[in-house]
């Protein structure tokens, strides 16, 4: 029985199709928003000088950077994956975004 779908002999039919490339622009925009918030926090941190709680603030900046890096890694991987691996990266991305928002709220509460 002949199939109506053109078959690519170089593609393994059991491997899921990677069709998430279109999400790249949205993820890049979300990453850019994280970068802008991190840059604003760094500018504010640079103005602290020799503040008595500088070490606490520096720790929050490092945590923000770590959450941003996790977000960037998951966003990079997500658009290139398929199937269950895509969904794992999507979960990692959500976790990183929530962590970034949590630390940013904490930064805003102590650095005002």
N, C-alpha and C positions, 0 to 999 in steps of 0.2 A: 504494500500500500504506500503510495507516494504522499509525502507531506507537502502542505502548501507553504510551509516556512522554509526559507532558504537556510541551508545548513552550511556552517563554516567548518571545513575539515580540520582547521588548525585550532579550533576551540573545543575544550572538553565540555560535553553537554551536561555533565553532572556538577560542574562548578557554577554557582549562582552568578547572575549578571550583575556587574557593577554599574548601578544606575543612579548613584548619589552625587555625581559631579556637579549637578545644578545647585546643590546646597552650599557650594564653596563660597559664593559671594556673600550670602547671609552670615556664614560663620566668620568670614574675614571682617565683616562690619561689626559683629559682636566682639571679636578679638580687638579690633581697633578701639572700641569703647572701653574695654578693660585697660588697654594701654594708656588711653587718655586719663582715666581715673588714677592709674598707678603713677603716671607722670605728675599729676596734680598733687598726689600725696607725697611724692619725692620732693617736689618744690617746697611744700610746706615743711617737710622734715629738714630740708637744707636751711630753712630760716630759724630753726630752733637753737642753733649754736650750741652752747654748753648748758642746756636745760637739765635739771636734776633727774628727769625721767627719760632722758634721751635713749638709754638702753632699751627701755620698754617700747618706745616708739620705733626704734630700729628693728626690733624683733617683729613688730607688726608689718613694717615695710618688707622684710624678708618673707613673711608669710604671704603677703599680697603677691610678691614676685613668684613664689612657689605655686600659688593657686593659678596665677596667670600662665605660668609655664605648663602646668598640667592641662589647662584649657587649650593652649596652643597645640600641644602634642595630640590631644584627643581630636581636635578639629582637623589637624593635618591628616591623621590616620582615618578619620571617619569617612571622608569623601572617597577614599581609595579602597575601602573594604566592602564586603558584601555579606549578606546572610547574618548569622548570629554574631560574627565578629563586629559587624557594623553596629548592632544593638548594644554590644558590650562597650564599644567606644562612645556611643550615644549616652549611655549611663555614666561613663567616666566624665564626659563633657558636662553633663548636668551636675554631677557632684563637684567638679572643679568650679563651675559657675556659682553654685550655692556657697562653696567655701570662700570664694573671692568676695561675694556679697556680704557674708558674715564678717569676715575680717575687715572689710571696708566700713561696715557699720560700727565695728569696734574702734577702728581708727578714728572715725568721725566723732565718736563719743568721748574719746580721751584727748584728741588733738585739737579741740575747739578752744 
